Amino acid sequence: METTSQKQSMVKDLTQGSVARQLFTFAAPLFVANVLQAVYNIVDMIIVGQVIGGSGMSAVSIGGDVLGLLTFLAMGFSAAGQVIIAQYVGGRHYDRLQKLIGTMFTFLLGAALAISVICFLIRSQILHWLNTPAESFAYTMDYMVTCIVGLVFIYGYNIVSAILRGMGDSRRPFVFIAIAAVLNTVLDLLFVAVFHMEVFGAALATVIGQAVSFLISLVYLYRRREMFGFDFRPSSFRIDIASLKRLLSLGIPMAIQSAAIMISKIVLTSWINSEGVIYSALSGIYNKTGMMFGVVANSFTTAGSSMVGQNIGARKYGRVSKVVRCVAIAGLTFSTAFSAFILLFPKAVCEMFTGDQAVLAVSSMIIVPIVLNAYGAATRSPAFAVINGSGNSRLNLLVALLDGMLARIGLAYFLGFGLGLKPLGFWYGDALAGFMPIIIGGVFYLSGRWKT
């Protein structure tokens, strides 16, 4: 076990000092980074919606859902890697840290390449499974294929971010994603509005932004390799069996959780798409607004998970309870403010995305589901902070199955088909399922089993 000052110079100790101050200091860059990430996803929708209209919005919405599903391994395993890194940092196990980093790089980048090849080969079938409207089929294909090509950059960025965040550094990932967001916005306007490259231009702008962000973050990590003991030699990327087992043990349930939620959303997307291109475009607005307040929940979940992980590793359980309370208060405060805004100015929010009057005519039906989604996101943050930070893989799997599959699909099916509410029922089902994690996480937290 190594504890050199050089290694510690890249590590931020989250086991001492004011919990609230550390949480907000850690979460603030994450929040801005996530906002920027959401912005450069939303920018695609806004620019395409204003320039092309409903069919373009439908393409970006469906293509974005597919891309979200394809990143489930990156989301799950990078979140798992971040928690394990935080626990190693808290326990000062720097020798294990080095082996885990090499294993993460090799395993996840290999997975990204394999997924890209498979999805490219079955690209047409994927869009047919999703009931992609005929009016937006060609646009959706352009968007999806372009994003598939850039999948490796998304995985790579998530690896680097997980390493830095697990060590307590949330500022650098913010800088890297800020670069991607600015570049994506500029290229979106250039490719779509000026060069008229349509939906392909929006996807290409996104991929270029992600690629530049990953390469810059990788260079940053390489130049500071001596500070945390990873030398980037080819031999260092050899998969360590013990590290892989630990990563798989926690990463598989987290990946299933991510995949289950995305699969359920894909199922809902397919049902909504069958109602026509107008509702498909409206679904894009629902999803993108959900992304806007979801960035806050994700920021506090990520910050809270790292703080919980380090404090469990250091056996400072009293601080864990304070972290969970702070995360809950912060999320609920923001959701209340956001909900008030969208209830007061619903038309203005929808008009941000499109001027298509056919879409705007039915846009009022998504307002209440959006508000419910906001509060669901707020309650998920403290639940996942304690579940993820404790590294409880079985509980992650349970949340994945109940939230992602049974609750979301079951509620949407009952409300949409059983009660005949169709698209409205699908959105309500999605929003109400978001409260499932707080039920499971709340019981887990009160039981005290997270200490072990």
N, C-alpha and C positions, 0 to 999 in steps of 0.2 A: 504494500500500500504506500502510495506516494502522497506527500502533502507539501510539495515545494511551493514557495511564494510565487514562483512563475506561473504554476498552474492555477493557483488561487487568484491570480490577478485578473483572470477572465471570469471568475465566479463571483456572483453576488449572493451574500449570505442573507437568506430570508427567514432565519430563525431567531433574529434579535431585532429590537427596536419596535416602533409603533406599527401595529398591524394595519390600521386604516391607511396610514401614510404610505407604507410599503405597497399595499394593495393598489392604491390609486396611482402611485408612482410607476408601478409595474404595468398596470392596466392601461394607463393613458397612451403610451406609444402603441400598445396593441389595439386600442380603440381607434386611434387615428389610422393605423395601418389597415385595420379591417374596414374602416369607412372608405379608405382609398380603394381597397380591393373590391368592395361592393360598388363603389362609384364606377370603376372601370368595367364592371359587369353591367351596371345599369346604363352606362353611357352607350353601350352597344344597342340596348333596347330603345333608348330615347332617340338617338340619331337615326337608326333604322326605321323606327316608328314614324318619325317626322318626314323622312325622305322617301321611304317606300310605302309605309302604311301597314294595315293589319296583317297582310300575308308575311311581311318581313318580321313583324313583331312575333308572329306565331313561330317562325323559323328560329329566331333567337331564343324564344322561350323553350321550345322543344329541344333544340341543340344544347342549350344550357343545362337542361335536366339530364340529358344523356351524359354530358361532360361531368356533371356532379356525381352521377352514378359511377363513372369510370375512375373517379378519384377516391373511391371509398377506401382502397388500401392505403393510399397516401395519408388520408385523414386519420384512419384508425391506427396505423402503425407509427406515424409521426407523433400522434398524441400519446401512444404507449411509450415510445422512445423518450419523449419529453419527461414523462412521469418517472421512468426508470433512471434517467440522467439526474433528475432532481433528487431522487432518493440516494443515488451514489454520491452526489455532491454533498447532501446533508450528512451522510455517513463517512465522507472523505475517502471513498473507494475509487481513486483515480485510475488504478490499474484496470478495473472492470470497465470504467468509462471508455477507455481507448478501444477496447475490443468491441464494445457495443457500437461505437461510431462506425467502425469499419464494416461491421455486419449490417448495419442499417443501410449504408450506401449501396453495398453490393446487392442485397436482397430486394430493396425497393426499386432501384433503377432497373434491375433485371425484370421485375414484375411489370414495370411501366412499359418496357419494350414488348413484352409478351402480350399484354392487354391491347396495345396499339395494333399489333399485327392481326390478332384475332378479330378485333372490332372492325378493322378495315375490310377484312374478308367477308364479313356478314353485314356490311353497312346498310345495304338495301333492306334486308330482312328486319333490321332493328327499327327502321322507320315505319315499316308495315305493321310491326307489333304495336307501335305507338299510335296507330290510326292517324298518321300524319295527314292533314287535309291536302287534297290535290293541289289547291292554290299555292301552298307553301312548301310542297315536297322538294322541288329543285333547290330552293333557297336553303331548306333545312339540311339537305345533303351537303351543300357547299360548306355550311357552318360546321357541321359535325365532323366531316373528314379533315378539315383544316385544324380543328381543335385536337383530333386524335393524333395528328402528326406532332403537335406540341405537347403531348401528355407527359413526356419525359421531363420537360422543364418544370411542370407543376410538381411532379414528384420530387425533383431535385431541390426546388425551393423549400418544400415542406420538410425535407431532411435537415437542411441547414438551419431553418428556423427552429425546429425541434431541439437541435443541439444548443443553440444560443439561448432559447427560452428556458430550457431545463437548467442552464447554468445561471439563470436569473437576469439575462440580458434581453430586454424587449425593445430596446431602442434601435438596434441595427436591423432587425427584421422590418421595422417600420420604414427605415430609410430605403431598404431594398424594394419594398412594395410601393413606396411613394414614386420611385423611379419608374416602375412598371405602369402605375396609374397615369402619370403625366404623359408618358410615351404613348400609351394606349389611346388616351383622349385626343392627342394631337394627330396620331395616325388614323384614328376613326374618322375625324373630320376630313383629313386629306384623302383617304381611300374611298369613303362613301360619298361625301358631299362634293368633293372636287373631282376625283378621278372616276366617280360613278361605278365603283367596283361592287356595289350592292352588298349583300350579306357576306359574301366571301371577303370583302375588304374589312368588315367589322371583325370577322374571325381572325384574319391575318394580323390585324392590329393587336388583338389580344395575345396571340401566340408570340409575336415579336416582343411585346412588353414582358411577358413571362420569361422568355428566353434571356433577355438582357438582365432581368432581375436575378435570375438563378446564377448566371455567369459572374455577375458582380459579387453576389453573396459568397459564391465558391472561392473567388479570388481573395475576398476578405478573410475567410476562414483559413485558407492556405497560408497567407502571409503571417497569421498569428498562430500557426500550428504548434510552435514550441510552448505557447502559453498554456495549452491543455494536453500536451503530450501526444498528439496524433500527427505523425510525420508525413502522411499522404504517400508513402511508398507503396508500390504495388502489393507487397506482402502484407501491408496493413489492412488491405481490403479483403483479405481472406476471411471467410465466414467462420466465426468462432461458435462452436456447437452450443456451449453453455449460454452464450449471449443470445444466440438465435432462439433457444428454448425459452429463455426469459422473455424475449421480444414476442414470440409467438403466443406464449401463455397469456399475455395481457393484450397483445395486438389483435389477435383473432377475434375475441369478443368485441373489442372496440371497432374493428373493421366490419364485423357483422352488424353491429349497431348502426354504423354509418351507412352500410349497404342496405340494411333493412328499411331505414327511414327513406333513403333515396329510391329503393324499389317501390315502396308504398307510394311515394310521390309520382313515380313513373306510371304506376297503375292508375292513379287518379288523373294524371295527365292524359293517359290513353282514353279514359272515360270522358273527360272533358273535350278532348279533340273530336270525339265522335259526334259532339253537338254542333260542330262547325267552326270555321276559322274565327268568327267573332268571339266566341267563348274561349277559344284557344289563345287569342291575343289578350283577352281579359285575364286569363290565367297567368299570363306573363306579368301583368301589373301586380296581381296578388303575390306572386313569387318574389318579384323584385322589391316590393315594399316590405315583404317579410324579411328579405335580406338586409334592408336598411336598419331595422331595429334588432335583427339577429346579430349584427356586428357587435352590439353592446354586450349581449349575452355571451357571445363567444369570447370577447375580450376578458370579461370577468371570470368566465369558466377557465380559460387558459391561465390567467394570472393566479386564480384561486387554486387550480390544480398543482401548479408549481410550488406555491406556498404550503399547501397541505402536504405535498410529497416531501419537501425538505423538512418540515416540522415533524412529520411522522418518522422520517429517517433519523432525526435528532431526538425523538421521543418527547417532544414538547407539545403534548396533547391539548393543553389549555389554549394555546395559540390557534390550534386548528378550529376550535369552536368560534373564536373571534373572527377568523377568516370567513367562515361560513355565514355568520351574521352580517358582516360587512358586504359580502357579495349579494346577499338577498336584498338588503336595503338599497344598494346602488341600482340593481336591476329593476326593482319595483318603482323607484323614483323616476327613472328614465321612461319606462313603459307608460306610466301615467301621463307624463308630459307629451310623449309621442301620440298617445291615444287622443288626448285633448285636441292636439293640432289636426289630426286627420278627421275627427268628428266635426270640427269647426270649418275645415276647408277641404271637404272631400273632392269637389270638382277640380279644384286647383291641383291636387295631387295627381289625379288621373290625367289631366290635360298636360302634365309634365311629360308624359310618355307618348301621347299621340293626339292628333287632331281629328282622327277618324271618328266621325259622328255616330256611326253604327256601333262602335265599341263604347263610346262615351254614353250612349243612350241606356246601356244596361250596367254601367259601371257601379251604380249605387249598391248593387247586391253584394259586393265584396267588402264593403266598409266594416260591418260588424265582425265578419270573420277575421279581417286584418287586425282589429282591436283585440280580439280573443287571442290571436296568434302572438301579439305583443306581450300580453301577460303570461302566456304559456312559456315564451322564451325567457322572461324574467324569472320564473320559478324553476326553470331547468338549470340555471346557472349555479345556485348553491348545491343542488342535488348532484350535478355532474362534477363539481369541484371536489366534493368529498368522496364520491365514488371513484373518479379517475385518479385523484391524488392518493387514495389508499391502495390503488392497484388491484382492486377486487374484480377479477376477470369474470367470475361467475355472475356477479350482479350486473355487470355490463351486458352480458349475454341475455339476462332476463329482461333488462330494459329494452334491449334491441328487439326481442321477440314480442313483448307486450306493446311497446310504443310504436315501433316501426311497422310491425305486421298486423297483429291482432286488432289493436285499438284503432289505428289509422284507417286501415282498409275496411275493418268491420264497421266502424262508425260511418264512414263515407258511403259504404254500400247500403247500410240500413237507411240513412237519411236520404241518399240520392235515389236509390232504386226502390227501397221498401216504402218510404213515405212519398216517393214521387217528386222530390225536390230537385232532382237532377243536378246541374252544376252547383247550385246554391248548397245543396246537401253535401256535395263532395268537399266544398270549401269549409263548411262547418265541421265536417268529420275530421279534416286535416287539422283545423285549429284546436278542437277539443282534445284530440289525442296528445297534443303538446303538453298537457297537464299530467300525463302519466308518470314521467320521471320524478316529479316532486313527491308523489305518493310513495314510490319505491325508495327513493333517496331519503325521504324524511324518516321512514321506518328504520332504514339502515343507520342513519345518523343518531337517532334516539336510542337505538340498541347499544351503541358504543362499540360495535364489532369492527369499526374502521380502525381501531387502535391496533388490531392484530392482522 
